[in-house]
Amino acid sequence: MAKEAAGKTADAKTADAKSEPRLPKDRAALLVLHRELRHRRDALPLLSEERAETVIELARVEVQIARIERAMDPPLG
């Protein structure tokens, strides 16, 4: 039973990852997308599903920006 539930969760994550749009690879394009998403989020009603989805997409963009910025920093030591 637990294996079936874990399998369904993994399948759902795989399906979600496939349906999510690809993010740009460069920081400048990500920052433009981030600004657009913030404007879209701010225009949506507070407790709407669309706003929640936009916030999730915004978080994905922020994580990608952080990955790029972390790679830009020289290693410590």
C-alpha positions, 0 to 999 in steps of 0.5 A, spaced: 500 500 500 505 504 501 509 503 495 503 504 491 502 511 494 509 513 493 509 510 486 503 515 485 506 521 488 512 520 484 508 519 477 504 526 479 511 529 480 513 527 473 507 529 470 508 536 473 515 537 471 513 535 464 507 540 464 511 546 467 514 550 462 522 550 461 525 556 464 530 561 461 538 559 462 540 566 463 540 571 469 537 577 465 531 573 462 530 570 468 529 577 472 525 579 466 520 573 467 520 574 475 518 582 474 512 579 469 510 574 474 510 579 480 506 584 476 501 578 474 501 576 481 499 583 484 493 584 479 490 577 481 485 576 487 488 574 493 485 568 495 485 565 487 487 559 485 491 563 479 495 567 484 497 561 488 499 558 481 503 564 479 506 564 486 509 557 485 512 559 478 515 565 481 518 561 486 521 556 481 524 562 477 527 565 484 530 558 485 533 558 478 536 565 479 539 563 486 542 557 482 545 561 477 548 566 482 551 561 486 555 558 480 557 565 479 560 566 486 568 563 486 569 557 491 571 559 498 577 557 501 
